[in-house]
Structures are given as structure tokens and as C-alpha cells.
Amino acid sequence: MSRRITVSAIGMRSLYTAGDLPSPTVVHIENHLRDQISQVVPDGPDLIVLPEMCDIPANQTSLDRDWLRAYFAERSDRILEMLASLAQQHQCYITYPTLQCASDGTLRNTTLLLDRTGVLMGQYDKCHPTLWELDAGVVPGTEAYVADCDFGRVGFAICFDLNFGSLCARYAQTRPDIVAFSSIYHGGLMQTYWAYACRAHFIGAIAGLGGFVLSPVGERIASSTNYFNYVSTSINLDSAVVHLDYNWERLRAMREKYGVAVRVFDPGFLGSVLISSESDAFTMHDIMAEYEIETLDEYLKRALQHQDNSRLSYR
């Protein structure tokens, strides 16, 4: 059954503000975030993804401890409460990537997730801070956090995380429908790699570089432009990645029977395709069962088992 949702990614730049004035800074950032989010509200998003450290001034990303201490005290929960109010007003999930100060004085580069009612439902702490973040007192997270939202499962990554295959593999095991990526760094081909490795839609919000939405086979579905720093688009979560081996005739028969009610997208050169249900009458799981179509992961697992059996038989 088609599971279409609308996602938005906003890749706005952080504000440059007077470094010695935390109080006006909080007001400016609050207004800035509200204005940026207002750009995608008309699209009716189910999920809004914001960029890394979205409420930290650009001239403070060196993480000056004294300034941040004053800023945190002035900010308190003000930005969080404002975003919670917007989530409730517009009935959407909102990511809030920020810096938090723990009781021991250490920092966390984190993404908070607000649900449609504005309730804080969870957080992801960046597992792989950069060296300069570590030197500034940012403590690495330990968990690959996946949130169960009403439309599906969402995993999270922040900036430098994208360089570490071990974290990607941990997410791949949890099977998220979406990876929400908040960053200052684009990631290049690693965006495509994570989307395919996790078999998930990839929503990237990159400060100063815009927003990007990729399919589970690495297809760029939509992106921001030089004129607009945001992107909103519809994605279908009722989909699966399957290999073409043993499926050519099954996919053809499926298309002949169901026509436009199913979609097969081939990115080319990959050997795998993305299939999705475009109907409210049946799910992709129903169709795969009808035609005995394996997922890519099931096929690869079967291949490994046959390879192992072959090695044993020739010992």
C-alpha cells in the first residue's frame, strides 16, 4: 500500500551574530529559524530536517567554551519550545540539531526529534565528532538511534558520521525507512553510499549547501537550487530494493498485471532496482509474496550460504 509522505530539508546558513551578546543572539536565531521553516510549511511536510548546529552562530562554531556557557544559559529551552510549538501547529516532525551542555560541562553534538504534537521523542548524539570537536569537549555518542514515527522508522547521522562505515552498518541492521542527515559537510558520494547500504531514503540538510533527497538506490529525487535553500518532495516508503537476478520475468509479469499500480525504478549499472506500490489496494510485501521476489538482502544472504556450502564441499 503506497505510503507517501512529504519531507522537507532546509540547508540554510547559520547566522553571524555579535559574539558578546548572547541575549540578542537567541532572539535573532529564533526569528531566523522561524523564518526558514516558514518556507516549507505550505508544502505540508510530515518531516522537516534542519542542518547541523542550526542554532549555533556561524562565528561561534570554534566552540568557545566561555561564550557557549553564556549562550546556553540565555537560550535555555527557548529554541526547543519554539520548534515544539511549530511542530504542534503544523502537525509535523521536526529535527533540532544543536549543541547541548551536560551537567559535567562536556558538550554533545546532537539531534533532537520532535513529534507532531511537539513532544520530544528522542535524540541522537553524534557518534563520530571531528578531532577539533573532541578537543573542544564534545563527547561522542554511542548509539545508532532509530525513531519509530507514525509513518515509519527514521535513523540519524550528523556530518563527520558519514565517513564511518561501522555506523552505517549498524543502521543497515535496524532497517530505517529514512536516514535524516544534518551537516555542515555535504558528504558527496557518501550520501549515495549510505542510502543504498541502509536501503533507505536519505534526507540531507547541509548548512549553506541546501537540501537533498535520495532514494534507497541512490537516485536524487529532489534537491534545492541556487535560488532556494530548501527542498520539499513526496517519497513512497512502501518500497523495496531487489536484485535483477532471477527476477527479470517476475518483475515483467508483475508490471503486466498491475501496470501503473506498481513502479520499477532502475538506476542503471547497479544490478538492483527499487520497486514500490503505487496503490492503496495492496502493499509491496503482498506483491513480492505473490511473485516470490526476494529483497536484495535476502538474495545476498542466500548467495553467501551457497558460497559457504561450495567451499565446504571442496575441502
C-alpha positions as semicolon CSV with decimal commas, in nm:
position;residue;x (nm);y (nm);z (nm)
1;M;0,000;0,000;0,000
2;S;0,151;0,327;-0,110
3;R;0,299;0,509;0,191
4;R;0,359;0,856;0,057
5;I;0,483;1,127;0,287
6;T;0,624;1,473;0,226
7;V;0,972;1,551;0,353
8;S;1,149;1,886;0,367
9;A;1,517;1,965;0,414
10;I;1,638;2,319;0,481
11;G;2,004;2,392;0,417
12;M;2,022;2,748;0,548
13;R;2,346;2,906;0,664
14;S;2,394;2,977;1,033
15;L;2,369;3,338;1,135
16;Y;2,671;3,556;1,208
17;T;2,593;3,744;1,526
18;A;2,767;3,964;1,782
19;G;2,974;3,720;1,987
20;D;2,949;3,912;2,312
21;L;2,571;3,947;2,317
22;P;2,407;3,609;2,393
23;S;2,064;3,755;2,468
24;P;2,001;3,933;2,134
25;T;2,164;3,633;1,964
26;V;1,892;3,399;2,092
27;V;1,622;3,633;1,963
28;H;1,788;3,661;1,622
29;I;1,832;3,286;1,588
30;E;1,476;3,217;1,699
31;N;1,345;3,456;1,433
32;H;1,584;3,313;1,174
33;L;1,471;2,953;1,231
34;R;1,105;3,050;1,231
35;D;1,151;3,232;0,900
36;Q;1,339;2,941;0,742
37;I;1,077;2,686;0,845
38;S;0,800;2,910;0,711
39;Q;0,938;2,843;0,362
40;V;0,835;2,475;0,367
41;V;0,517;2,497;0,574
42;P;0,297;2,549;0,261
43;D;0,419;2,209;0,133
44;G;0,258;2,030;0,429
45;P;0,566;1,830;0,533
46;D;0,545;1,525;0,755
47;L;0,913;1,564;0,844
48;I;1,138;1,872;0,842
49;V;1,515;1,819;0,864
50;L;1,737;2,110;0,971
51;P;2,117;2,138;0,935
52;E;2,383;2,065;1,195
53;M;2,408;2,304;1,493
54;C;2,125;2,507;1,341
55;D;2,101;2,742;1,641
56;I;2,475;2,797;1,694
57;P;2,605;3,122;1,536
58;A;2,846;3,068;1,247
59;N;3,110;3,278;1,419
60;Q;3,090;3,053;1,728
61;T;3,147;2,715;1,564
62;S;3,500;2,722;1,707
63;L;3,310;2,627;2,024
64;D;3,448;2,894;2,252
65;R;3,356;2,748;2,591
66;D;3,302;3,076;2,778
67;W;3,074;3,221;2,511
68;L;2,880;2,896;2,478
69;R;2,829;2,874;2,852
70;A;2,668;3,220;2,849
71;Y;2,469;3,137;2,538
72;F;2,334;2,810;2,678
73;A;2,225;2,987;2,994
74;E;2,040;3,252;2,791
75;R;1,900;3,007;2,537
76;S;1,781;2,753;2,794
77;D;1,487;2,567;2,626
78;R;1,367;2,868;2,430
79;I;1,457;2,738;2,082
80;L;1,333;2,390;2,169
81;E;0,999;2,527;2,284
82;M;0,964;2,743;1,974
83;L;1,029;2,445;1,744
84;A;0,793;2,230;1,951
85;S;0,523;2,492;1,904
86;L;0,579;2,488;1,526
87;A;0,570;2,107;1,517
88;Q;0,238;2,108;1,700
89;Q;0,095;2,393;1,492
90;H;0,183;2,231;1,160
91;Q;0,141;1,868;1,270
92;C;0,484;1,759;1,155
93;Y;0,802;1,603;1,291
94;I;1,097;1,843;1,319
95;T;1,463;1,762;1,378
96;Y;1,652;2,003;1,600
97;P;2,030;1,963;1,553
98;T;2,209;2,156;1,824
99;L;2,482;2,162;2,087
100;Q;2,393;2,068;2,442
101;C;2,593;2,108;2,759
102;A;2,585;1,816;3,002
103;S;2,591;1,861;3,379
104;D;2,962;1,774;3,381
105;G;3,040;2,057;3,142
106;T;3,102;1,838;2,840
107;L;2,927;1,902;2,508
108;R;2,709;1,685;2,286
109;N;2,656;1,747;1,915
110;T;2,303;1,615;1,900
111;T;1,983;1,595;1,700
112;L;1,658;1,614;1,894
113;L;1,339;1,486;1,734
114;L;1,003;1,649;1,799
115;D;0,684;1,466;1,710
116;R;0,365;1,609;1,556
117;T;0,240;1,722;1,896
118;G;0,565;1,899;1,982
119;V;0,675;1,632;2,228
120;L;1,047;1,550;2,241
121;M;1,050;1,182;2,145
122;G;1,423;1,112;2,136
123;Q;1,773;1,226;2,048
124;Y;2,080;1,112;1,861
125;D;2,428;1,211;1,981
126;K;2,690;1,234;1,707
127;C;2,894;0,915;1,729
128;H;3,194;1,048;1,536
129;P;3,283;1,408;1,628
130;T;3,576;1,562;1,445
131;L;3,914;1,599;1,615
132;W;3,857;1,969;1,679
133;E;3,518;1,893;1,833
134;L;3,681;1,640;2,064
135;D;3,946;1,894;2,160
136;A;3,667;2,142;2,239
137;G;3,500;1,896;2,475
138;V;3,238;1,725;2,254
139;V;3,184;1,370;2,379
140;P;3,097;1,103;2,118
141;G;2,763;0,928;2,129
142;T;2,742;0,550;2,141
143;E;2,407;0,457;1,988
144;A;2,270;0,435;1,633
145;Y;1,933;0,585;1,724
146;V;1,622;0,496;1,522
147;A;1,288;0,666;1,596
148;D;0,955;0,494;1,533
149;C;0,739;0,766;1,379
150;D;0,379;0,725;1,268
151;F;0,489;0,699;0,903
152;G;0,794;0,476;0,951
153;R;1,140;0,444;1,107
154;V;1,395;0,727;1,098
155;G;1,767;0,694;1,166
156;F;2,006;0,985;1,217
157;A;2,358;1,089;1,121
158;I;2,549;1,413;1,169
159;C;2,825;1,547;0,944
160;F;3,152;1,354;1,006
161;D;2,949;1,040;1,087
162;L;2,912;0,979;0,715
163;N;3,279;0,874;0,691
164;F;3,239;0,571;0,915
165;G;3,112;0,250;0,762
166;S;3,072;0,084;1,102
167;L;2,794;0,329;1,197
168;C;2,632;0,286;0,857
169;A;2,636;-0,092;0,905
170;R;2,469;-0,057;1,246
171;Y;2,190;0,144;1,087
172;A;2,160;-0,102;0,798
173;Q;2,084;-0,376;1,054
174;T;1,798;-0,173;1,205
175;R;1,626;-0,117;0,868
176;P;1,522;0,252;0,885
177;D;1,287;0,386;0,619
178;I;1,469;0,721;0,626
179;V;1,814;0,844;0,724
180;A;1,796;1,209;0,835
181;F;2,137;1,370;0,781
182;S;2,215;1,708;0,936
183;S;2,550;1,855;0,845
184;I;2,789;2,134;0,758
185;Y;2,973;1,899;0,518
186;H;2,799;1,766;0,208
187;G;2,933;1,412;0,203
188;G;2,947;1,368;-0,175
189;L;2,926;1,007;-0,284
190;M;2,886;0,900;0,079
191;Q;2,526;1,022;0,067
192;T;2,457;0,773;-0,212
193;Y;2,650;0,500;-0,032
194;W;2,451;0,541;0,291
195;A;2,117;0,548;0,107
196;Y;2,197;0,222;-0,074
197;A;2,368;0,049;0,219
198;C;2,076;0,125;0,452
199;R;1,813;0,060;0,179
200;A;1,661;0,386;0,298
201;H;1,555;0,724;0,169
202;F;1,824;0,977;0,258
203;I;1,721;1,330;0,359
204;G;2,017;1,568;0,380
205;A;2,010;1,922;0,522
206;I;2,352;2,082;0,476
207;A;2,426;2,430;0,608
208;G;2,494;2,667;0,318
209;L;2,463;2,392;0,057
210;G;2,090;2,320;0,066
211;G;1,871;2,011;0,089
212;F;1,888;1,675;-0,087
213;V;1,654;1,375;-0,107
214;L;1,783;1,041;-0,235
215;S;1,604;0,712;-0,292
216;P;1,724;0,378;-0,149
217;V;1,912;0,312;-0,475
218;G;2,089;0,647;-0,467
219;E;1,863;0,828;-0,715
220;R;1,848;1,202;-0,646
221;I;1,474;1,253;-0,616
222;A;1,489;1,626;-0,545
223;S;1,731;1,895;-0,432
224;S;1,742;2,264;-0,353
225;T;1,869;2,515;-0,608
226;N;2,090;2,824;-0,617
227;Y;1,773;3,029;-0,564
228;F;1,614;2,838;-0,276
229;N;1,794;2,672;0,015
230;Y;1,520;2,419;0,083
231;V;1,355;2,124;-0,085
232;S;1,019;1,955;-0,027
233;T;0,912;1,641;-0,207
234;S;0,693;1,334;-0,181
235;I;0,853;0,994;-0,122
236;N;0,696;0,649;-0,111
237;L;0,810;0,436;0,181
238;D;0,627;0,125;0,058
239;S;0,924;0,015;-0,146
240;A;1,195;-0,249;-0,158
241;V;1,536;-0,294;-0,317
242;V;1,562;-0,616;-0,518
243;H;1,831;-0,763;-0,739
244;L;1,755;-0,839;-1,102
245;D;1,893;-1,193;-1,083
246;Y;1,608;-1,446;-1,102
247;N;1,358;-1,159;-1,108
248;W;1,352;-1,041;-1,471
249;E;1,043;-1,242;-1,566
250;R;0,877;-1,193;-1,227
251;L;0,909;-0,817;-1,249
252;R;0,780;-0,821;-1,604
253;A;0,479;-1,032;-1,505
254;M;0,415;-0,803;-1,209
255;R;0,413;-0,496;-1,433
256;E;0,192;-0,663;-1,692
257;K;-0,068;-0,746;-1,427
258;Y;-0,060;-0,430;-1,215
259;G;0,054;-0,163;-1,462
260;V;0,097;0,180;-1,308
261;A;-0,012;0,046;-0,968
262;V;0,349;-0,067;-0,925
263;R;0,674;0,106;-1,013
264;V;1,013;-0,038;-1,101
265;F;1,296;0,213;-1,098
266;D;1,632;0,110;-1,243
267;P;1,922;0,346;-1,159
268;G;2,141;0,160;-1,409
269;F;2,469;-0,029;-1,367
270;L;2,377;-0,144;-1,015
271;G;2,205;-0,474;-1,083
272;S;1,940;-0,376;-0,831
273;V;1,613;-0,187;-0,875
274;L;1,367;-0,013;-0,646
275;I;1,013;-0,146;-0,661
276;S;0,718;0,027;-0,498
277;S;0,343;0,000;-0,462
278;E;0,157;0,299;-0,602
279;S;-0,182;0,160;-0,499
280;D;-0,395;0,176;-0,185
281;A;-0,519;-0,176;-0,255
282;F;-0,203;-0,374;-0,175
283;T;0,143;-0,343;-0,025
284;M;0,475;-0,412;-0,189
285;H;0,512;-0,701;0,054
286;D;0,190;-0,852;-0,086
287;I;0,320;-0,832;-0,443
288;M;0,662;-0,970;-0,354
289;A;0,495;-1,266;-0,185
290;E;0,270;-1,321;-0,487
291;Y;0,565;-1,335;-0,728
292;E;0,819;-1,483;-0,485
293;I;1,051;-1,185;-0,519
294;E;1,337;-1,172;-0,270
295;T;1,472;-0,849;-0,126
296;L;1,831;-0,769;-0,217
297;D;1,942;-0,860;0,134
298;E;1,766;-1,197;0,121
299;Y;1,930;-1,267;-0,214
300;L;2,277;-1,173;-0,089
301;K;2,230;-1,387;0,221
302;R;2,130;-1,683;0,003
303;A;2,433;-1,625;-0,219
304;L;2,665;-1,626;0,083
305;Q;2,513;-1,952;0,208
306;H;2,567;-2,118;-0,131
307;Q;2,924;-1,986;-0,144
308;D;2,996;-2,125;0,203
309;N;2,845;-2,462;0,110
310;S;3,055;-2,469;-0,206
311;R;3,374;-2,402;-0,010
312;L;3,292;-2,681;0,236
313;S;3,222;-2,931;-0,040
314;Y;3,568;-2,883;-0,191
315;R;3,772;-2,904;0,130
